[in-house]
Every structure is written in structure tokens, then in C-alpha cells.
Amino acid sequence: MIDVLVAGGGPAGLAAAVRAAGLGLEAVVVEPRPVPVDKACGEGIMPSGVAALRALGVEPAGHPLRGIRYVRGTRSAEADFTGPAGLGVRRTVLHTALYERAMGLGVRVVPGKVTGVHQGPDRVTACGLTARWLIAADGLHSPVRRGLGLDGPVSPVRRYGQRRHFRVAPWTPFVEVHWSARGEAYVTPLGGDLVGVAVLSQERRAYADQLADFPGLAAVLAGREDGPVRGAGPLRRRARTPWADRVLLAGDAAGYVDALTGEGVALAVATARAAVDAVAAGRPQDYPAAWARLTRRHRVLTAVLLALARRPGTARLVVPAAHRAPALFRTAVRALQ
């Protein structure tokens, strides 16, 4: 019998499989898409995420990130990370690095999509496979979460994200967050001549229209588009619990607030590891508390920033406030790193 069956072969799913294999467990990943999978993603990894990937034996190539800079018009505020740098990494590069590490550890990846889950007292069956445990890492709109009746209440806050790459040399070692009354634009250095720009807002508009809210940034990027626009949303998702008998939810499937603070990859790897460690110890009941502890800081700080970003009157005050109180801004950034 398989020890750990993983639904979803994205970063959270592959991180779970790598962790399981590293503990001597047989891990099988079910994923419908070929590697590498590209999707809407800010592509900036916080220092804690870089460290978590390294602990799994995964070190993708990327662009070092020194910290975070907030920008609105001529005003800005910046904060360096303490200790190691973050990393700007193309989603496809990250996915390939995780996949190759999993393959090197003997993880099996089979094509398919987990939509039906049947649990017994000592096993779980899905896609014709039987395992002791199932880790659902199948994303924001998790079919496993929905199928098990674990969807939480729908949030009235609906935010959407889009990302595109541009062939231009990074002009800063920071992740730049440009603020407007209608949303934010996140500029992540990815290489010597490439940046990724993600836009987030409550409005479903074309990417070019969203970027036009940041005229200075749009002027720098004009004519340098590289590749298609990728989109995702609505972003906020909740699960009633991240654990149901022999199924544990990890990554975005377990709940997601917003991409505003850029901790997606770090949390995906951390929650995947915690889920595997819980089942390896035979104590899945410990996972909800571990998940809450790992995500609490992110959920609180993101909710505060999101409340400010949602209203034009307060959104316009974020950068001036950070500019006038640099010590407070540094404290907030370092709390998230």
C-alpha cells in the first residue's frame, strides 16, 4: 500500500512528496498537467521559503532579493531582509527543480485528477490508488476540499491576480510593490534581463488596463512584453478544517488570504512539511494546530494590509505612512520574511 498519496503536483504537492520520500515513505503524486506548469504567481520567494526549499534539497536558479520596497508616485519606503536574501524565481524553474528532486528520491507521478475520495478506517482510495494517507495540495479551487465538504464560507472580498513577464533588466534588488487607489503591482526581478509583474485588484479588467493604473511603471515596460498573461482568482479561500480523517489539506487548498505579502511558496512548503510530519508520526490530529501556528502571522498581517488596500481612501495612505515610519515598515517586512 502507498504511504502518502498526493493530489496535485504543484509546489505544495511536490514538497510534500519530497518530504515523505526523505522520511522513507512511499509517495505518489497525481497531477493532470505535464511538467513544468506555469500559472499566475508573484514569483518572489521570501527568505524563509528559500530556507525551506533548501532543507528539501531544492535550490532553484533565480535572482537574489534584498527586501521589499513600497512605491506610490514619487514616494517610497524600503526594508532589507535580515540575514539571507529572498529569491525571484520563474514559476516554471521552481516547478522543474522540485520535480527533479522528487524524481531523484523515487517519487512516482501519475497523470490524473483526484475528484473522488473514499476513506476507510486505515486507508484512503482515489484514482484507483490506495494509500494510508492523502495530502490534498490541489490549489485554490481544490476539488478534494470541495468533495469532502470542507469548503468554508465564501468571502465577500473577491480579489484577482494576473502576471506577465517583461524583457527588461531589473532596476532594483527589491520586490517593488506599486500602490494605486484600485490595486497593486508587484515587480519581481527574475534574472539578468527579466522581471515578472503581477497586478492584484478587486476588479476583473484586462492586464493592460490594470497596468495603466501605474503610468510610470507602464512606461518602463512598454513594448517589452514576454509571454502570455496568466490569471487566478478569486484569491481568498477558506477551509472549515485542514484535516478530515485520512486526508490533510496543504498549500492553497488548506486556505488562502491574499498574495499581498508574497508568502505563498514559503507557506506551501511549510504546511506540506507539517502535514507529512503529522502522518509520519501517526498523529494527523496535530496538523490543524500546526497549520494555524504556521499561517497565523501571515493571516493577521495580510488581513490588515488587505483591509487598507480595499478602500481607495486608505490605500493611498499606505506608502506615505511607510515612508514616514520606516522603522515600523521594516518591522512588518521582517515579521513576514
C-alpha positions in Angstrom: 0.0 0.0 0.0 1.2 3.5 -0.8 2.1 5.5 2.3 1.3 9.0 1.1 -0.8 9.8 -2.0 -0.6 13.5 -3.0 -3.3 15.2 -5.0 -1.7 18.0 -7.0 1.8 18.3 -8.4 2.5 22.0 -7.8 5.0 23.3 -5.3 3.0 22.2 -2.2 2.3 18.8 -3.6 5.9 18.1 -4.7 7.2 19.5 -1.5 5.0 17.0 0.4 6.2 14.2 -1.8 9.9 15.1 -1.3 9.5 15.4 2.4 7.7 12.0 2.6 10.3 10.3 0.5 13.0 11.8 2.6 11.4 10.1 5.6 11.5 6.8 3.9 7.8 6.8 2.9 6.5 5.8 -0.5 4.9 8.8 -2.1 2.8 9.0 -5.3 1.7 12.3 -6.8 -1.4 12.6 -9.0 -1.2 15.5 -11.4 -3.1 16.1 -14.7 -0.6 18.6 -16.3 2.8 18.0 -17.8 5.9 19.5 -16.2 6.6 22.3 -15.9 3.3 24.0 -15.0 3.2 27.8 -15.4 0.5 29.8 -13.6 -0.2 33.2 -12.1 2.3 33.7 -9.4 4.3 36.7 -8.0 7.4 34.5 -8.2 9.2 36.1 -5.3 10.2 33.7 -2.5 10.7 35.1 1.0 13.9 34.1 2.8 12.0 31.5 4.9 10.8 29.9 1.7 14.3 29.7 0.3 15.5 28.1 3.5 12.6 25.6 3.5 13.3 24.6 -0.1 17.0 24.2 0.7 16.1 21.9 3.6 14.3 19.7 1.0 17.4 19.7 -1.2 15.9 22.1 -3.7 17.9 25.2 -4.8 16.4 26.7 -8.0 18.3 29.3 -10.0 17.0 32.8 -9.6 17.7 36.5 -8.8 18.6 37.4 -5.2 16.1 39.7 -3.5 17.3 42.1 -0.9 14.0 43.2 0.5 10.6 44.9 -0.1 10.0 48.4 -1.5 6.6 50.1 -1.5 6.1 52.8 -4.2 3.4 55.3 -4.9 4.3 58.2 -7.2 7.5 59.8 -6.1 7.3 58.4 -2.5 8.8 55.1 -1.5 9.7 53.0 1.5 12.0 50.1 1.6 13.2 47.4 4.1 16.0 45.0 3.8 15.6 41.4 4.8 17.7 40.4 7.8 20.1 37.5 7.2 19.8 35.5 3.9 18.2 37.0 0.8 14.9 36.1 -0.8 14.9 34.8 -4.4 13.0 35.7 -7.5 12.3 32.5 -9.4 10.2 31.8 -12.5 7.4 29.5 -11.6 8.5 27.0 -14.3 12.0 26.9 -12.9 10.8 26.3 -9.4 8.4 23.6 -10.5 11.1 21.9 -12.5 13.6 22.0 -9.6 11.0 20.4 -7.2 10.0 17.8 -9.8 13.6 16.7 -10.4 14.3 16.5 -6.7 11.2 14.3 -6.3 12.2 12.1 -9.2 15.6 11.7 -7.7 14.1 10.4 -4.5 11.9 7.8 -6.3 8.6 9.7 -6.1 6.2 8.4 -8.7 4.0 11.0 -10.6 0.9 9.6 -12.4 -1.4 11.5 -14.7 -4.9 12.2 -13.4 -7.0 14.4 -11.2 -8.3 13.5 -7.8 -12.0 14.2 -7.8 -13.4 11.3 -5.7 -12.0 10.2 -2.3 -13.2 7.2 -0.4 -11.9 6.7 3.2 -11.8 3.7 5.3 -10.5 3.1 8.9 -7.0 2.5 7.8 -6.8 3.7 4.1 -8.0 6.1 1.5 -8.7 5.4 -2.2 -8.7 7.8 -5.1 -8.0 7.5 -8.8 -7.8 3.7 -8.4 -4.9 4.1 -5.9 -4.9 3.1 -2.3 -2.8 4.8 0.4 -2.6 5.2 4.1 -2.9 8.9 3.8 -3.9 11.5 1.2 -2.5 15.0 1.2 -4.6 17.4 -0.9 -2.4 20.1 -2.5 -4.7 20.7 -5.4 -4.8 24.5 -5.2 -7.2 27.4 -4.5 -10.2 25.7 -6.0 -9.4 22.3 -4.5 -11.7 19.6 -5.8 -10.8 17.4 -2.8 -11.7 20.1 -0.3 -15.0 20.7 -2.1 -15.7 17.0 -2.4 -15.2 16.3 1.3 -17.5 19.2 2.2 -14.6 21.2 3.7 -15.2 24.5 1.9 -15.5 27.3 4.4 -17.8 30.3 4.0 -17.3 32.4 0.8 -15.7 35.7 1.5 -17.3 38.9 0.2 -13.8 40.2 -0.7 -13.0 39.0 -4.2 -9.6 39.8 -5.4 -8.0 38.7 -8.7 -4.4 38.4 -9.8 -2.7 38.5 -13.2 1.0 38.1 -14.1 3.2 38.8 -17.1 6.9 38.7 -17.8 8.9 41.6 -19.4 12.3 41.5 -21.1 14.0 44.3 -19.2 16.9 44.4 -16.8 15.8 44.6 -13.2 16.4 48.1 -11.9 16.3 47.2 -8.2 17.3 44.2 -5.9 13.9 44.7 -4.2 10.5 43.3 -4.8 8.7 46.6 -5.7 5.0 46.9 -4.7 3.5 49.8 -6.5 0.2 51.1 -5.0 -2.7 52.8 -6.6 -6.3 53.5 -5.4 -7.5 50.4 -7.4 -4.9 47.8 -6.7 -1.2 46.9 -6.5 1.5 45.9 -9.0 4.3 43.6 -7.8 7.6 43.8 -9.7 9.9 40.8 -9.1 13.5 40.6 -10.6 13.9 37.1 -12.1 17.2 37.3 -14.0 19.6 39.5 -15.8 17.1 40.7 -18.3 13.7 39.6 -17.0 11.1 40.8 -14.5 7.7 39.5 -13.6 4.9 41.9 -12.9 1.8 40.8 -11.1 -1.3 43.0 -10.7 -3.9 42.5 -7.9 -7.2 44.2 -7.5 -10.9 43.7 -6.8 -11.7 44.4 -10.5 -11.7 41.9 -13.3 -10.1 44.0 -16.0 -7.6 43.3 -18.8 -4.0 43.2 -17.7 -3.1 46.3 -19.8 -5.9 48.2 -18.2 -4.7 47.2 -14.7 -1.1 48.2 -15.5 -2.3 51.6 -16.8 -3.1 52.5 -13.2 0.7 52.7 -12.7 1.8 55.1 -15.5 5.4 55.4 -14.5 5.8 51.6 -14.4 3.8 51.1 -17.6 6.1 53.4 -19.4 9.2 51.5 -18.4 7.6 48.2 -19.5 6.0 49.3 -22.8 6.9 47.1 -25.7 8.9 44.7 -23.6 6.2 42.0 -23.0 7.5 38.4 -23.0 4.9 35.6 -23.0 1.2 35.4 -22.1 -0.8 36.8 -19.2 -1.6 34.3 -16.5 -4.5 34.9 -14.2 -6.0 33.5 -11.0 -8.9 34.2 -8.6 -10.9 34.9 -6.7 -7.9 34.6 -4.3 -9.5 34.3 -0.8 -10.4 30.7 0.1 -11.3 29.1 3.4 -11.4 25.5 4.7 -13.5 24.5 7.7 -10.6 22.4 8.8 -7.4 21.3 7.1 -7.8 17.7 8.3 -10.5 15.1 7.8 -9.7 11.6 9.0 -7.0 10.4 6.5 -7.0 13.5 4.3 -4.9 16.6 5.1 -5.0 19.8 3.1 -1.8 21.7 2.3 -0.8 24.8 0.5 -3.6 26.9 -1.0 -6.1 24.0 -0.7 -6.0 24.5 3.1 -7.0 28.2 2.9 -5.6 31.3 1.4 -6.0 35.0 2.2 -4.2 37.0 -0.5 -1.0 37.3 -2.4 -0.3 40.8 -1.0 2.6 39.7 1.3 4.2 37.3 -1.1 4.4 34.3 1.3 2.7 31.7 -1.0 5.7 29.4 -1.7 7.0 29.7 1.9 3.6 28.7 3.3 3.1 25.9 0.7 6.4 24.2 1.7 5.9 24.8 5.4 2.3 23.4 5.5 3.2 20.5 3.2 6.1 19.5 5.6 3.8 19.8 8.6 1.2 17.6 7.0 3.7 14.9 6.1 5.3 15.0 9.6 1.9 14.6 11.2 1.0 11.5 9.3 4.6 10.1 9.6 4.1 10.4 13.4 0.7 8.8 13.2 -0.9 11.9 14.7 -2.9 13.7 11.9 -5.0 15.3 14.7 -1.9 17.5 15.4 -2.0 19.1 12.0 -4.7 21.7 12.4 -2.9 23.3 15.3 0.4 23.2 13.4 -1.2 24.7 10.3 -2.8 27.5 12.4 0.6 28.2 14.0 2.5 28.3 10.7 0.0 30.6 9.0 -1.2 32.8 11.8 1.2 35.7 11.3 0.6 35.7 7.5 -3.2 35.6 8.0 -3.2 38.5 10.5 -0.8 40.8 8.7 -2.3 40.1 5.3 -5.8 40.8 6.6 -4.7 44.2 7.9 -3.0 45.2 4.7 -5.9 43.9 2.7 -8.4 46.0 4.7 -6.3 49.1 3.8 -5.9 48.1 0.1 -9.6 47.6 -0.4 -10.6 51.2 0.2 -9.1 54.0 -2.1 -9.1 56.4 0.8 -6.8 54.2 2.9 -4.9 52.6 0.1 -3.4 56.0 -0.8 -2.1 56.4 2.7 -0.1 53.1 2.9 3.1 54.3 1.2 3.2 57.7 2.9 2.7 56.0 6.2 5.5 53.6 5.5 7.7 56.4 4.3 7.2 58.4 7.5 7.6 55.4 9.8 10.5 53.4 8.2 11.2 51.5 11.5 7.6 50.3 11.6 7.7 49.3 8.0 11.0 47.3 8.5 9.4 45.5 11.5 6.4 44.5 9.4 8.6 43.2 6.5 10.9 41.3 8.8 8.0 39.7 10.6 7.0 38.2 7.2 10.4 37.1 6.0 
